[in-house]
Amino acid sequence: MKNIIKMNKLIFGFLLSILFVSCEKESLVFADPVNFTLTVNSGVGGSVSSPGGTYNQGQSVSITAIPNSEFVFVNWSNGSTENPISITVNSNQTLTANFEKRKYSLTITIQGEGTVTEEIISAGKTTTEYNSGSIIRLTAIPSGEWNTFENWTGDINSQMSVIELLIDKPKNITVNFQESSLVINDNITEIVNSTISTYDVWRSFYDVSGVFPYVSDGVQYMFYPGTSEWTAGQNSNNTKNDIPPMPSQILRKVNGRWEYFKTDYGAYFWGARNFEINGNYIAIGDGNEIGPDGPNWNGGEQTDKNWNGDLYFGEIIGGGNINWTVVNSIEDRIYTHGTTIGDINGDGLLDVGAAPNAGQNTLKLYTQESDGTFTNNDNLLELVENNQPFTLDFSDLDNDGIDEIITANYGGGYSSQDPLSNNIRVYKFNQSSGLFEIDFRSNSPSAFYSIGLGATSILTQDFDGDGIKDIAVAREDSSGNSFEIWKGNSDGTYTPHYSSPVWSENELQFREFRIFDVNNDGFPDLVLRPFHYGTLYRNSSDCWWNVEQCNGIKLNSLIQINNGDGTFSSYDREELVIESLNVDNIHPYMENGVLHFLGTYPRNIDNNTPYQLYTYDIKVRILD
């Protein structure tokens, strides 16, 4: 028993010693610390205060995101937007600072009718804002036919329709569009022709008489005939060979702009007068006011009849080209002021008529043959009285298929009591006699409507809508210019109906007119055509000779609106004035139902360089 007890004591002591040793060892052993890596990156547009490093478990680290100029801090890759951010390191981590460009708003306000296109030149665009540093090209585009760009205002001021804008702050700009009745397309065209001097070409564009528009294959053309007696010089010592005739020049309209088309060698002129277009056919006369056209300067008889000119008949053959025929022979040259075209013998072929200078009691009548040649038939009309026709028209007044011959006289022109100053005549073809005979005359001063004004051009049209053609006559004398309407009656007579104001030379100078329905109301209106130097349209009544000093044009009086009854009023719905526009002359034409004027002005004339012609296409809106 004692042995058992003793053995138990030994075992207990052993176990107790083991326990003691174990506890002693445990109190003396320590665990190694745990370390983790923090990697910090910066995105484009900035940097960070620390790239990171190795940290003990549980250590706290502060990191700051630093944006570059024109950038902003967005967030950390862990989604946090705190800056600086405090990170407790309990694991290996990678942290990235995200940056982006500053964004500024671009606010565009539109005044008037139009749009603005935005084109990014550099950088990009969000849905509502542009990144800082972006360059934006803005283009102002007027809406509608009659709105024009005026300027940009606000954070940028510019009169250029296309601008480039740097986005470096919030921008507020306004684009201003203005409603206008005048739209101008300007252009410079060069004319190079080795066979004709630039000075001679310039002479073709200087005179305003005989210039006419035409349409070929849907394209607009403008024909400028020959040379001006004004630029050639009226010198009694000049001979025909000293001042040769000039071939004509033609402009063409392409994509809204006028350009040089060609020199037309088929038509040579010294000084064209009047014209008339009938379908694709044209008649125009060579007035030729250069040199002596009557008794010579020494009081003797005329020595050089070849000073007189030619009559031309043209056919538009396509592509803008005109096939010209000289109507009269060289031996039958005439001094022509009035020119007309029509069918005076009922054969379906167009014939040509011409009225000579004032003081001559004769007309020239040429009938066309089936082969395209022309025969002198002056004998069709015998003027038995001294009525001195200055201009004429062929027109079928009674719808019998044969044109009547209508004449207007210049007569004394400058004498208010001269009964021949401004009477008109109507001649009708007599089938029995085979001649034209007087059908209507007005030769009493009491019947005159514009006493003392000599006729310069004449056209017929139904102006009052009663189905009977009326007669429009342009007049002039020393006091000024006017036009009048003679109303056609059912019995073949004509009565004075309307007379315009008499405009002084500096107010309004014209000798011819065109008939258009400029406001599309169904009634024909009159557009007055200019005479020399633009006296017609200068906006200053006392300044008309020097183009650059008298710049600017006024169009109101040129546009004579038919009141619907054959009376007329100058267009007065608004002032049609264009400031600071240099033009030598302007010519009206219609395109797509809209009235236009083509203005030209020659500059930089030098025989050694190409001829430069400044063209201005003026589109006019006529308000009801």
C-alpha angles and dihedrals in degrees: 000000000000089000091054092051091047090050093051090052090053092050093048091049091052094050091047091052091051091051091049094051092048093052091048093054093048092056092057103050121086128193120240116252119258117238130196135189124237115194116194121194134181123220125218112302104035151023140238131240093237135016090217128241143190118320136179118255110279096016116143119226128189118213127184125203112217116198122209122237113295089015130099132204111252107178147302122271089253089063096255118135094193115124116216095027127203114218124193107209110224098139142011107290142178118207126187128193112219122210135179138188118274111257125219128190121240111206116191120190118195119211112191126000118321146081138246125221119208119210121183110226095180137000123015143280134234122207094275109009143043124235114251111267094030116141112215125194110212121195121194112214118187115223119227130014098282105042118099132192112252109176150302120259136179119048088006130035117201141141092206114106091215117052137166116225127198112216104216097134137005106303129207117186136164126213114207123208122185129206110232140174092210124067119178128196111189129192143164118226127188123217117204118183121157094198097053126053118240088239091058091048089051089055089060092061096042101071117070100199120103095012111140140171124227138176125231123179089345094305124117120236133181120209120209112191123216124290139326124248087219095061093039091054130241101246122156090217094059118108129200090260092051092063110029121193119265129232113242126257127223130201124199130205114230123175092344095310132098118236136174111274108178150305109264108218091181094078124048120183142178095190122346121212127199125328139205130206123205111180107302093346130093135192121195134165133218106228095184104196095175116114131350115336098174133021109355121257092263093060097258130118123293108280103185115045090170088080083084118091144226139262116234130205115194134191120200101227100181138277091057093295124134124205106214129204123190103229099197128047123248088253091054099051115154140195102243132195104153121046129179143167133211146109111285098167101042097240095123093250122114116246129198131230133187137189118209130219124305115282096039119109099209146087130209116225123185122182120203120237126214091258092057096256124122131233125207108241102169086141090073089080124036113192103210096176131056098254097138101211112214100179136013146186135207111218136152098236097171099036096240094131095256121093120236119224114240121189136185124197133227092190113155088346095184097052117085092200098049105112089206094057099094115358123132132216134201118202122194127197113250110212092201098052096030089227138104112252133190111274100168134013136174110196106146122096089227090063095052119106100192104031115211100008116124119222119249102172139003136196135171127225139144097258100169099044097242094123094252121106118243129202125244117196129187113214139191142176137156091290098055147277136303142154133222140197123223111199119227115229129205091251094059095259128121129218132192107267112163138005124190124222115279105249119203119236092259092047101049130344121187140141103183139034142197127226115228136150092234097172097039095235095130095256122106115244130197126240112193117225123221130251126204124337099355099280081145098073112018109132091219113068095204098047119063114127107066108059097201094046092044096042122158131060137231117206105180100097092044090065111069110188118209109234089211095260102070094270120112141215130193110251105267107161089106140349111273097200126145114195124212098011117142113208132149095203141350132212127200125228138159125237124178090343094307126114117239136180122205111210125191134191126177119218140171094029108192126152089216098054135052115280113254120212120188111210128193120191107200116195115198127201113209111207121211 
